[in-house]
Amino acid sequence: MSTKDYSRKQEHLIADTLGWDVVSGSGSRHTYPGDISSSEWLGECKTHQKPGSKIKFNRDVWNKIVEEASSQFKYPVLFVDDGSQTVKNTWCMFPGSIRGIDSKMITLPVTFGKNILFDPYYMKSKIKSERNTDINYRPIVYFTEFSTSVYITDLDTFSELFGEK
């Protein structure tokens, strides 16, 4: 399989999970920004060719999707997986400026430099631990500063908060 095949698989998986659309011709021309979209969101998807990679949110990619989404008056979201192209191993970064989401917000438990890099299994274990201490179930969202304030969560939680299905 080529890199394009892995990317296409990931884009369709995420779009189907959220009830969004895959952007036709994404990445091929400047007039087609983002990979997936809804009426309010523009998403960029990044994957690897081999499963088991760490999750990496690249600051340059984030800044690019922020700019593209702004030009369409939409919220940006960056989707990253570990190379498995599965829902359970996909993570999402979105603006911390979004208010009114009903979730439990906790500080991102990893240090980082230019890019955010983490083990998805460690992060899932932290979410599980937080859920065990929350008597009222609420989705869990990490927050941190990354050029601007951002939230990070897994795809299941993002879908619960913003999916259109």
N, C-alpha and C positions, 0 to 999 in steps of 0.2 A: 504494500500500500504506500502511496505517496503522502507527503505532508498534507497536501490538499484534501486527500481522502479522510485523514484523521480529523482535520479541521471541520470538514463538512459533516462528519458523523457527530462531532461535538455540538456544532451549531444546531443541527436538527433535534438532537436530544434535548438541549436546553430550551429551544423554542417550543417543542412539543410539551415539555414539562410545565412551562409557564403559560401556554396558550398564546404565544407571540408568533411573529412571522420571521422567517429567514430573509435577510436582505438579498435580493437577487443581484448578482454581480458584485457582491461585497469584496472589497480589497482589490478589485480590478481597475476601478476608476475613482477619482476624487468625488464624483457626483453620487457615489453610493457608499457613504460612510457607515461604519459599524457592521456587525455581522447579523444581529437580530434586533427586532424592534417591536414596540407596542405603541399605543397612542401617546404614552407618557415617557417611555424609556427608549434609550439607544444603547445596545450592548455590544461589547467587544469580547470575543472568545479566544482564549489561548490554551493550547494543550501541548502534550509531548508525544513522541512516537513510542515510548516504552512506559508501561505502568510502573508505579512505585516512586516517581519523582516527587520531590518536595513541591509544595505550593509556592509559586513565586509571583508576587504582584510587582510588576516593573513600573517604576515611576514615570518613565517616558511614555509607556503605553497608556497609563492612567491619564496623564496630561493630554494625550492625543484624543482619547474618547471624551474627556471633559469638554474639550474645544469643539469636537464634532457634534456632541449632543447639544451644546449651547447654541450652535448655529441652527439647530432644528427646534429649539425651545423645548428640549426634552431633558430628562434626568439621565446622567451617564451611569453605566454599570459595567464593571470588568469581571468576566467569568474566567476562572482558571481551574484546571484540574490537574491531577497527578499523572496524566497520560493514559488513564483507563477509559476515558470518555464515558464515565458513569455518573449518575446523579449523586450517589453517596460520596463521591470523591471530588465534587465540584464545589468551589468556593466563590464568593461574590464580594466585590468591593463597590460601595456606592456612597454618595455624598452624606457627610454628617450634618449637612444643613437641612435635611428632611426632618421635619418635626411631626409629632403626633402619632408616631408608630407605637403600637402597644407591644413593647418588648422590654426585656431586662437587659440593660446595657452594662457591660463590664469592660474594663481596660484590657487591651490586647496584651496577652501574657508573654510576648516575645520582644526582644530588642532587635533593632534593625538599623540599617544605614540607608543607602539610596533606594534599595528595593526591600520589600517585605518577603521573607523566606521562612517557611515553617513546615513542620511535619504534620500532615493532616490528621494522623491518628492521635497525636498529642493534643491537638486542638479539639478533636471530638471528645476526648476523655475529659478535658476541662469543661466542655459544654455539659456533658453528662453529670459531672460533679456539681456544677451550678444548678442544674435542674433538680438534683436531689435536695438542694437547700431552699428551693422556691416552692412554698406551699400553694401559691396560685400559679398554675402553669402559664408562662408567658414565653414567647420565642426569645432566644438569647442571641444578642448581637454584640460583637466586640467593637470598641471604638479606639481610635488613635489619631495622631496628627501625621499626615503624609502629603506634603504640599499644603493641603487644607485638612480639615477634620473629615475623617471617613469612618464608615461602618464596614465591618467584615463579618460575614456569616456563611453558613453552608447553603447549598442550593435549596434544600428542603425548606429551610426557614425563610429564605428569600421568597420562595414560591408561596408559602403561607401568608407572607406579608403583602406581596405585590403581584402574584400570579393572577391571570385572568381566566383561569379554568374554574 
